[in-house]
């Protein structure tokens, strides 16, 4: 099973109006939820550059023209994600968040440590692992639980668009790792364990900085409540745990798993509306609410 039967659409990054009057706490007025997704956005531009570089390491060795075309579209989509999240990060910078310092530190880790100390095969495995995590969140965040129903429509639309494209190209790095880099099971699992630790650690470090800049008092209580929302029974990530654990099956492939209804609803609405990403995200939320009712 490969990506060949799944279409990747190289869409230009839509204009989400990210320079508009978006509230600081745009997610239900909640500092923890808002800053959780703000911190993820901050990490995306450098992360996308890392993913592109790790796949490019093996591009010249790809003989399958279909996979090569998929890689080209993957690179285009990841580049668009980085550009849009950079626009969003400029909003954070205007709030006093040390965006440039955080990005420099991230570059040092990803390119100065991972890319220098690990083999190209291992960093490609890291990329495949990260793509599984983002696709898992893409499938889960916009499902029947309606996670973003109380979020600002513009940022919800940005994350929905990003989610849809993560679903489209979710197996590209995996297929390059398996068929071109000839990567094995234990390297794949080791890279996933490292990524599963390093990604949330960086998110939480950034969130702590954001809370400090926001001048929030009683941060301990905020963290306890927020971490319960993320990891408590019925929380955000326990609902995604079965999808996450499937990556550890020896015969795993990304296209074996994931509810495609969100993807289908978004793409249909996006095309019907003439490319209106906000309308497409709203249609996804309406569908989620109907399924939950």
VENMO-V117329 format. One record per pair of residues at least 12 apart in sequence whose ideal C-beta (glycine too) atoms are under 6 Angstrom apart, sorted by the first residue. I is the first residue (numbers start at 1). GAP is how many residues later the second one is. Records with the same first field share a line. If there is no record, write none. Layout:
I = GAP, GAP
This chain:
1 = 252, 254
2 = 173
3 = 67, 168, 169, 172
4 = 62
8 = 62, 65, 160, 161
10 = 63, 66
13 = 67, 70, 71
14 = 263
16 = 138, 141, 142
17 = 137
18 = 69, 70
22 = 130
26 = 126, 129
27 = 124
28 = 122
32 = 190, 194
35 = 172, 175
38 = 54
39 = 164, 167, 168
40 = 163
41 = 44, 47
42 = 47, 60, 164
44 = 41
45 = 37, 40, 41
46 = 57, 60, 61
48 = 30, 33, 34
50 = 60
51 = 27, 76
52 = 23, 26
54 = 69, 70, 73
55 = 16, 118, 121
57 = 63
58 = 118, 122, 123
59 = 12
61 = 119
62 = 118
70 = 102
74 = 95, 98
77 = 88, 92
81 = 81
96 = 117
97 = 113, 116
102 = 104
121 = 60, 62
122 = 65
124 = 53, 57
125 = 52, 58, 62, 63, 66
126 = 65, 69
127 = 46
128 = 45, 46, 49
129 = 62, 63, 66
130 = 65
131 = 39, 42
132 = 115
134 = 32
135 = 31, 32, 35
136 = 104, 107, 108
138 = 25, 28, 29
139 = 119, 120
140 = 100
142 = 18, 21, 120, 142
144 = 144, 147, 148
146 = 142, 143, 146
149 = 136
153 = 125
156 = 125
157 = 120, 121, 124
160 = 121, 124
161 = 116
164 = 99, 102
167 = 96
170 = 84
171 = 83, 84
174 = 80
185 = 65
189 = 59
192 = 55
262 = 22
265 = 18, 19, 22
266 = 14, 18
269 = 14
